[in-house]
């Protein structure tokens, strides 16, 4: 029924109501008169108003109904993994032409190496300024040795020297296989699914489990360290906050969280596990800047480098707290790798910090060739700290023929990756050190390391793509870093082929 048709009925009902009021009024004539006039006015207003409203509605422009807009939420579903089919590996061709290693790899070059020790540049870098670093050219092959100092204003690569991060953008993946690349893709998927809503990650990843429950939360509480561990595998795969890859928003969220939580001093730790977290976060920002040259990230990364330099102690090292007089090789390793990452990204690195780092390594070195390293000066050498000491020695300028490199490679070769002696932290550092020295030793290490990681990756449910810190064997660092740390370091180990180019070639 239309509004016009309904209005007389309403008017009649009102009139009846007015009549009732009049009857109830009785002898009050003035009240009856008031009620009658008031009723007539109300009826007139209703009738005329209804006609006017109907006219306005009839003459109004007609619009289609607009549905309420819904916000599209990006959902990352767990990746479906199949059992790996092991095909012939990609062989490093240089290795096939190499002579089998001598029983004592030091025997042929020891005298040459000993003569080189003490020359300018430290650790046998002839004619190179203190603190210089090898900067690789684009592609697999001989490296271009940088003649640049690492002091103020010297970090940018020279003309003709490609960015060390360029291989991440589709370069050759020598040493990888289809199963290892599938494992990397699955790990990135797991990391992205367990990112916090504010862009950070947490070592206790379990609140982010949506389609199940992943065991192994980390006991340590450091969102800054966890965020770096979440970002680094993505960056190693060439994903940035400026690229058009599938994880652009994921990386952007992590980078923005680090920038937001950085203190004016440059400290990125967000208050927990200070130098561990800061070192890791600095590496992440330096790599992001090196890959994008983002003007927002560069100053933050530079401030983070300065914070590391200002916290170095008299021994040339660092420990848990900024400026601590104590030292340990574990914290030391992350700071040196951060300085190295900053240098490769074109940031300013004070050569005095790198020189101090070389002095610290000598305090922790032991063994016949000074190629085994301890957790602290005067301590007992361990395989994990030897891997840290060897890799940082390589990046602080040691040549392939130096005793520390030859002896270190021999030591690691005698301590290959074993599943029943699981140590993700050791594998991460040792794989990088071995990768820097192409040859039969690296090929043997790579095959074994790659197979262990691809075989032990989780394949179903919410945990698909991750590595369990407690199965099939306990990881010594798993209780603190949890599934997130173990997954991040395992993924980075499988990305070593294109994260950085090897420092040495067979003819060096």
C-alpha positions as CSV (number, residue, x, y, z in Angstrom):
1,X,0.0,0.0,0.0
2,X,1.3,3.5,-0.9
3,X,1.9,6.3,1.5
4,X,-0.9,8.4,-0.1
5,X,-3.5,5.6,0.4
6,X,-2.4,5.0,4.0
7,X,-2.7,8.7,5.1
8,X,-6.6,8.9,5.3
9,X,-6.6,5.9,7.5
10,X,-4.1,7.4,9.9
11,X,-6.2,10.7,9.9
12,X,-9.3,8.7,10.8
13,X,-7.6,7.0,13.7
14,X,-6.3,10.4,15.0
15,X,-9.8,11.8,14.7
16,X,-11.2,8.9,16.8
17,X,-8.6,9.6,19.4
18,X,-9.5,13.3,19.5
19,X,-13.2,12.4,19.8
20,X,-12.3,10.2,22.8
21,X,-10.4,13.1,24.4
22,X,-13.4,15.4,23.8
23,X,-15.8,12.9,25.4
24,X,-13.4,12.4,28.3
25,X,-13.2,16.2,28.7
26,X,-16.9,16.3,29.7
27,X,-18.0,19.7,30.8
28,X,-14.7,21.4,30.2
29,X,-15.8,23.3,27.1
30,X,-12.5,25.1,26.6
31,X,-10.6,21.8,26.7
32,X,-12.9,20.3,24.2
33,X,-12.4,23.3,21.9
34,X,-8.6,23.0,22.2
35,X,-8.6,19.3,21.5
36,X,-10.8,19.7,18.4
37,X,-8.5,22.5,16.9
38,X,-5.3,20.6,17.8
39,X,-6.6,17.4,16.2
40,X,-7.5,19.2,13.0
41,X,-4.1,20.8,12.8
42,X,-2.3,17.4,13.3
43,X,-4.5,15.8,10.6
44,X,-3.8,18.6,8.2
45,X,0.0,18.4,8.8
46,X,0.1,14.7,8.3
47,X,-1.9,14.8,5.0
48,X,0.1,17.7,3.5
49,X,3.4,16.4,4.8
50,X,2.9,12.9,3.4
51,X,2.0,14.4,0.0
52,X,5.1,16.6,0.0
53,X,7.5,13.7,1.0
54,X,6.0,11.5,-1.6
55,X,6.5,14.2,-4.2
56,X,10.2,14.6,-3.2
57,X,10.9,10.8,-3.2
58,X,9.1,10.5,-6.6
59,X,11.3,13.2,-8.2
60,X,14.6,12.0,-6.7
61,X,17.4,10.6,-8.9
62,X,17.5,6.8,-8.9
63,X,20.8,5.1,-7.7
64,X,21.7,1.4,-7.7
65,X,22.2,0.0,-4.2
66,X,25.9,0.0,-3.2
67,X,27.2,-3.0,-1.3
68,X,29.4,-2.5,1.7
69,X,33.0,-2.7,0.7
70,X,35.0,-5.5,2.3
71,X,38.8,-5.3,3.0
72,X,40.7,-7.9,1.2
73,X,43.0,-9.6,3.7
74,X,46.1,-11.3,2.3
75,X,46.1,-14.9,3.5
76,X,49.2,-17.1,3.1
77,X,48.3,-20.7,2.9
78,X,50.7,-23.5,4.0
79,X,52.7,-24.8,1.1
80,X,52.2,-28.4,0.0
81,X,55.4,-30.3,0.0
82,X,56.1,-33.5,-1.8
83,X,58.8,-36.0,-1.1
84,X,62.1,-34.8,-2.8
85,X,63.3,-36.6,-5.8
86,X,67.1,-36.5,-5.6
87,X,68.6,-35.8,-9.0
88,X,72.2,-35.3,-9.9
89,X,73.5,-32.2,-8.2
90,X,74.7,-29.1,-9.9
91,X,78.5,-29.5,-9.9
92,X,80.9,-26.7,-9.4
93,X,82.9,-27.2,-12.6
94,X,86.1,-25.7,-11.1
95,X,86.1,-28.5,-8.5
96,X,86.2,-31.2,-11.1
97,X,89.5,-29.9,-12.5
98,X,91.0,-29.5,-9.1
99,X,93.7,-31.9,-7.9
100,X,92.6,-34.2,-5.0
101,X,93.5,-32.5,-1.7
102,X,96.8,-33.4,-0.1
103,X,96.9,-35.3,3.1
104,X,98.1,-32.2,4.8
105,X,96.6,-29.2,2.9
106,X,99.0,-26.9,4.6
107,X,102.1,-28.6,3.3
108,X,102.3,-27.0,-0.1
109,X,101.7,-23.4,0.8
110,X,102.7,-23.0,4.5
111,X,106.0,-21.1,3.8
112,X,104.3,-18.7,1.4
113,X,101.5,-18.1,4.0
114,X,103.9,-17.5,6.8
115,X,105.8,-14.9,4.8
116,X,102.6,-13.1,4.1
117,X,101.5,-12.8,7.7
118,X,102.1,-9.3,9.0
119,X,102.0,-7.5,5.7
120,X,99.9,-4.4,5.4
121,X,96.2,-5.3,5.4
122,X,96.5,-7.9,8.1
123,X,96.2,-11.7,7.7
124,X,98.4,-11.5,4.6
125,X,96.6,-9.1,2.3
126,X,99.5,-7.6,0.4
127,X,99.4,-4.0,-0.6
128,X,95.9,-3.5,0.8
129,X,94.9,-0.9,3.4
130,X,94.0,-2.0,6.9
131,X,90.4,-3.2,7.0
132,X,90.1,-3.8,3.3
133,X,87.6,-6.4,2.1
134,X,87.3,-8.5,-1.1
135,X,84.3,-7.2,-3.1
136,X,83.0,-9.8,-5.6
137,X,82.1,-9.0,-9.1
138,X,78.8,-10.0,-10.6
139,X,78.5,-13.7,-11.4
140,X,80.5,-16.8,-10.3
141,X,84.2,-16.4,-11.0
142,X,87.3,-14.5,-9.9
143,X,86.7,-11.8,-7.4
144,X,87.9,-8.2,-7.8
145,X,90.0,-7.3,-4.8
146,X,88.9,-3.9,-3.5
147,X,91.6,-1.3,-3.1
148,X,89.3,0.8,-1.0
149,X,89.7,1.4,2.7
150,X,86.8,0.9,5.0
151,X,87.0,4.2,6.7
152,X,84.6,7.1,6.4
153,X,83.2,7.5,3.0
154,X,84.9,4.4,1.6
155,X,82.2,1.9,1.7
156,X,80.6,2.4,-1.7
157,X,81.8,-0.1,-4.3
158,X,84.2,1.3,-6.9
159,X,83.2,1.8,-10.5
160,X,83.0,-1.6,-12.3
161,X,82.5,-3.6,-9.1
162,X,79.0,-5.0,-8.9
163,X,77.0,-5.1,-5.7
164,X,77.7,-8.2,-3.7
165,X,73.9,-8.6,-3.4
166,X,73.3,-8.8,-7.2
167,X,73.4,-12.6,-7.4
168,X,70.2,-12.7,-5.4
169,X,68.3,-11.3,-8.4
170,X,68.2,-14.4,-10.5
171,X,71.8,-15.2,-10.7
172,X,73.2,-18.8,-11.0
173,X,72.4,-21.1,-8.1
174,X,75.4,-23.4,-8.4
175,X,75.3,-26.1,-5.7
176,X,71.5,-26.0,-5.3
177,X,69.0,-28.7,-6.4
178,X,65.3,-28.7,-7.0
179,X,64.7,-30.3,-3.6
180,X,66.8,-27.7,-1.8
181,X,65.0,-24.8,-3.6
182,X,61.7,-26.4,-2.8
183,X,62.8,-26.5,0.9
184,X,63.7,-22.8,0.7
185,X,60.3,-21.9,-0.8
186,X,58.5,-23.8,1.9
187,X,60.6,-22.2,4.7
188,X,59.8,-18.7,3.4
189,X,56.1,-19.6,3.4
190,X,56.3,-20.8,7.0
191,X,58.1,-17.6,8.1
192,X,55.6,-15.4,6.4
193,X,52.7,-17.3,8.0
194,X,54.1,-16.8,11.5
195,X,54.8,-13.0,11.3
196,X,53.1,-10.9,13.9
197,X,50.4,-8.4,12.9
198,X,52.7,-5.4,13.7
199,X,55.3,-6.7,11.2
200,X,57.6,-8.3,13.8
201,X,58.4,-11.9,14.5
202,X,58.7,-13.6,17.9
203,X,60.9,-16.5,19.0
204,X,57.7,-17.9,20.6
205,X,55.9,-18.4,17.3
206,X,52.9,-20.3,18.6
207,X,50.4,-17.5,18.8
208,X,50.6,-17.1,15.1
209,X,49.8,-20.8,14.3
210,X,46.4,-20.7,12.5
211,X,45.8,-24.1,11.1
212,X,47.4,-26.2,13.8
213,X,50.1,-26.0,16.4
214,X,53.9,-26.0,15.7
215,X,55.9,-27.2,18.7
216,X,59.2,-25.8,19.8
217,X,58.6,-22.2,20.9
218,X,61.8,-20.3,21.8
219,X,62.3,-19.5,25.5
220,X,64.3,-16.3,24.8
221,X,62.3,-13.1,24.4
222,X,63.7,-10.8,21.7
223,X,61.4,-9.7,19.0
224,X,64.2,-7.7,17.4
225,X,66.4,-10.8,17.0
226,X,63.3,-12.8,15.8
227,X,62.4,-10.1,13.3
228,X,65.9,-10.2,11.8
229,X,65.8,-14.0,11.7
230,X,62.4,-13.7,9.9
231,X,63.7,-11.1,7.4
232,X,67.1,-12.5,6.5
233,X,66.0,-15.6,4.6
234,X,63.5,-13.5,2.6
235,X,66.2,-11.0,1.7
236,X,68.6,-13.8,0.8
237,X,66.0,-15.0,-1.7
238,X,65.9,-11.6,-3.4
239,X,62.6,-10.5,-1.7
240,X,62.6,-6.8,-0.6
241,X,60.1,-4.2,0.5
242,X,60.4,-2.6,-2.9
243,X,60.3,-5.7,-5.1
244,X,57.1,-7.0,-6.6
245,X,57.6,-10.5,-5.2
246,X,55.0,-12.4,-3.1
247,X,56.6,-11.3,0.2
248,X,56.8,-7.5,-0.4
249,X,54.4,-6.7,2.4
250,X,56.0,-9.2,4.7
251,X,59.4,-7.7,4.3
252,X,58.0,-4.2,4.5
253,X,56.4,-4.9,7.7
254,X,59.6,-6.3,9.3
255,X,61.7,-3.4,8.0
256,X,59.2,-0.8,9.3
257,X,59.1,-2.5,12.7
258,X,62.9,-2.3,13.1
259,X,62.9,1.3,12.0
260,X,60.1,2.2,14.4
261,X,61.8,0.6,17.4
262,X,65.4,1.9,16.8
263,X,66.6,4.2,19.5
264,X,68.3,7.5,18.8
265,X,71.6,5.9,19.7
266,X,71.2,3.5,16.8
267,X,70.4,0.5,19.1
268,X,68.0,-1.9,17.3
269,X,67.7,-4.4,20.1
270,X,64.4,-3.1,21.5
271,X,65.8,-3.7,25.0
272,X,66.3,-7.5,25.1
273,X,69.5,-9.5,24.5
274,X,71.1,-6.3,23.4
275,X,74.1,-7.0,21.3
276,X,72.9,-10.4,19.9
277,X,69.7,-8.8,18.8
278,X,71.3,-5.6,17.5
279,X,73.9,-7.5,15.5
280,X,71.3,-9.6,13.7
281,X,69.0,-6.6,13.1
282,X,71.9,-4.6,11.7
283,X,72.7,-7.3,9.2
284,X,69.0,-7.3,8.1
285,X,68.9,-3.5,7.6
286,X,72.3,-3.4,5.8
287,X,71.2,-6.1,3.4
288,X,67.9,-4.4,2.8
289,X,69.7,-1.2,2.1
290,X,72.4,-2.9,-0.1
291,X,69.6,-4.4,-2.2
292,X,67.4,-1.3,-2.5
293,X,69.4,1.8,-1.6
294,X,66.3,3.0,0.2
295,X,66.9,6.4,1.7
296,X,64.9,5.6,4.8
297,X,66.9,2.4,5.5
298,X,70.4,3.8,4.8
299,X,70.6,6.3,7.8
300,X,69.2,3.7,10.2
301,X,71.6,1.1,9.1
302,X,74.5,3.6,9.3
303,X,73.4,4.5,12.9
304,X,73.3,0.8,13.8
305,X,76.9,0.4,12.5
306,X,78.1,3.3,14.6
307,X,76.4,1.7,17.7
308,X,78.4,-1.5,17.1
309,X,81.7,0.5,16.7
310,X,81.1,2.5,19.8
311,X,80.4,-0.6,21.9
312,X,83.6,-2.5,20.9
313,X,85.8,-3.1,24.0
314,X,89.6,-3.0,24.5
315,X,90.0,-6.6,23.4
316,X,88.4,-5.7,20.1
317,X,85.2,-7.6,20.8
318,X,81.7,-7.4,22.3
319,X,79.4,-9.2,24.7
320,X,75.8,-9.1,25.7
321,X,75.7,-5.4,26.7
322,X,77.0,-2.5,24.7
323,X,80.4,-1.4,25.9
324,X,81.0,-4.5,28.1
325,X,84.6,-5.3,29.1
326,X,83.8,-9.0,28.7
327,X,84.0,-10.7,25.3
328,X,82.8,-13.8,23.6
329,X,83.2,-15.1,20.1
330,X,79.5,-15.8,19.5
331,X,78.4,-12.2,20.0
332,X,81.6,-11.1,18.2
333,X,80.7,-13.0,15.1
334,X,77.3,-11.3,14.6
335,X,78.9,-7.8,15.0
336,X,81.7,-8.5,12.5
337,X,79.2,-9.9,10.0
338,X,77.1,-6.7,10.5
339,X,80.1,-4.5,9.9
340,X,80.9,-6.6,6.8
341,X,77.3,-6.4,5.6
342,X,77.4,-2.6,6.0
343,X,80.6,-2.3,4.1
344,X,79.3,-4.3,1.3
345,X,76.1,-2.1,1.2
346,X,78.3,1.0,0.8
347,X,78.0,2.3,4.3
348,X,80.9,3.8,6.3
349,X,82.8,1.4,8.5
350,X,85.7,2.5,10.7
351,X,88.8,0.5,9.8
352,X,89.8,0.7,13.5
353,X,86.9,-1.6,14.4
354,X,88.0,-4.2,11.9
355,X,91.6,-4.0,13.0
356,X,90.4,-4.5,16.6
357,X,88.4,-7.5,15.5
358,X,91.5,-9.1,14.0
359,X,93.3,-8.6,17.4
360,X,90.5,-10.3,19.2
361,X,90.7,-13.4,16.9
362,X,94.3,-13.8,17.8
363,X,93.4,-13.9,21.5
364,X,91.0,-16.8,20.9
365,X,93.1,-18.7,18.3
366,X,94.9,-22.0,19.1
367,X,96.1,-25.1,17.4
368,X,99.2,-25.7,15.2
369,X,98.2,-23.0,12.7
370,X,96.0,-20.7,14.9
371,X,93.0,-21.9,13.0
372,X,90.9,-23.2,16.0
373,X,88.9,-20.7,18.1
374,X,87.4,-20.6,21.6
375,X,84.4,-19.0,23.0
376,X,86.5,-16.5,25.0
377,X,90.3,-15.7,25.2
378,X,92.2,-18.6,26.7
379,X,89.4,-21.1,26.5
380,X,89.1,-24.4,24.8
381,X,88.5,-24.4,21.1
382,X,85.2,-25.8,19.8
383,X,83.8,-26.6,16.4
384,X,81.1,-24.0,16.6
385,X,83.5,-21.2,17.6
386,X,86.0,-22.4,15.1
387,X,83.4,-21.9,12.3
388,X,82.7,-18.4,13.6
389,X,86.4,-17.6,13.8
390,X,87.1,-19.0,10.4
391,X,84.3,-17.1,8.6
392,X,85.1,-13.8,10.3
393,X,88.8,-14.3,9.5
394,X,87.9,-14.7,5.8
395,X,85.9,-11.5,5.8
396,X,88.6,-9.6,7.7
397,X,91.1,-10.2,4.9
398,X,92.6,-13.7,5.3
399,X,93.7,-15.1,2.0
400,X,92.9,-18.6,0.8
401,X,96.6,-19.6,1.3
402,X,96.7,-18.3,4.8
403,X,97.2,-21.0,7.6
404,X,94.1,-19.8,9.3
405,X,92.0,-20.6,6.2
406,X,93.8,-23.8,5.2
407,X,93.8,-25.1,8.8
408,X,90.2,-24.0,9.4
409,X,89.0,-25.8,6.3
410,X,90.8,-29.0,7.3
411,X,89.3,-28.8,10.8
412,X,85.8,-28.3,9.4
413,X,86.3,-31.2,7.0
414,X,87.0,-33.4,9.9
415,X,83.8,-32.3,11.6
416,X,81.2,-32.7,8.8
417,X,77.5,-32.2,9.4
418,X,76.0,-35.2,11.1
419,X,72.3,-35.6,11.9
420,X,73.0,-37.3,15.3
421,X,75.3,-34.4,16.2
422,X,72.9,-31.7,15.2
423,X,74.0,-28.0,15.5
424,X,72.2,-25.6,13.3
425,X,74.3,-22.7,14.5
426,X,77.5,-24.5,13.6
427,X,76.2,-25.6,10.3
428,X,75.2,-22.0,9.4
429,X,78.6,-20.5,10.0
430,X,80.6,-23.5,8.7
431,X,78.7,-23.8,5.5
432,X,79.5,-20.2,4.7
433,X,83.1,-20.7,5.4
434,X,83.3,-23.8,3.3
435,X,81.4,-22.2,0.5
436,X,84.0,-19.4,0.3
437,X,86.6,-22.0,-0.7
438,X,85.4,-23.8,-3.8
439,X,86.8,-27.3,-4.2
440,X,86.3,-31.0,-3.4
441,X,86.0,-30.3,0.3
442,X,83.1,-27.9,-0.3
443,X,81.4,-30.2,-2.7
444,X,81.5,-33.1,-0.1
445,X,80.3,-30.8,2.7
446,X,77.5,-29.3,0.5
447,X,76.1,-32.7,-0.5
448,X,75.9,-33.9,3.0
449,X,74.5,-30.7,4.5
450,X,71.9,-30.2,1.8
451,X,70.6,-33.7,2.2
452,X,70.3,-33.5,5.9
453,X,68.2,-30.3,5.7
454,X,66.0,-31.4,2.9
455,X,65.3,-34.7,4.6
456,X,64.4,-33.3,8.0
457,X,62.1,-30.4,7.0
458,X,58.5,-30.7,8.2
459,X,56.1,-31.5,5.3
460,X,52.5,-31.2,6.6
461,X,50.2,-29.0,8.6
462,X,51.0,-25.7,10.1
463,X,54.6,-26.6,10.6
464,X,55.2,-27.4,6.9
465,X,58.3,-25.7,5.7
466,X,59.9,-25.4,9.1
467,X,62.4,-27.5,11.1
468,X,61.6,-29.0,14.5
469,X,64.2,-27.9,17.1
470,X,63.8,-31.2,19.0
471,X,63.4,-33.8,16.2
472,X,64.9,-36.0,15.0
473,X,67.6,-34.8,17.5
474,X,67.7,-31.9,19.9
475,X,69.5,-28.8,18.6
476,X,71.7,-27.3,21.3
477,X,70.3,-23.8,20.6
478,X,66.8,-24.9,19.9
479,X,65.3,-24.4,23.4
480,X,66.3,-20.7,23.4
481,X,65.8,-19.8,19.7
482,X,63.0,-22.3,19.1
483,X,61.6,-23.3,15.8
484,X,61.9,-19.8,14.3
485,X,65.6,-19.6,14.8
486,X,66.3,-23.2,13.6
487,X,64.1,-22.7,10.6
488,X,65.8,-19.3,9.7
489,X,69.3,-20.6,10.0
490,X,68.5,-23.8,8.1
491,X,66.9,-21.8,5.3
492,X,69.9,-19.5,5.1
493,X,72.2,-22.5,5.0
494,X,70.3,-23.7,1.9
495,X,70.5,-20.2,0.4
496,X,74.3,-19.9,0.7
497,X,74.7,-20.5,-3.1
498,X,73.3,-17.1,-4.0
499,X,73.3,-15.1,-0.7
500,X,77.0,-14.2,-1.2
501,X,79.5,-15.1,-3.8
502,X,82.5,-17.2,-2.8
503,X,85.4,-15.1,-1.6
504,X,88.1,-17.3,-3.3
505,X,88.7,-19.2,-6.5
506,X,90.9,-22.2,-7.1
507,X,93.7,-20.1,-8.7
508,X,94.0,-17.6,-5.8
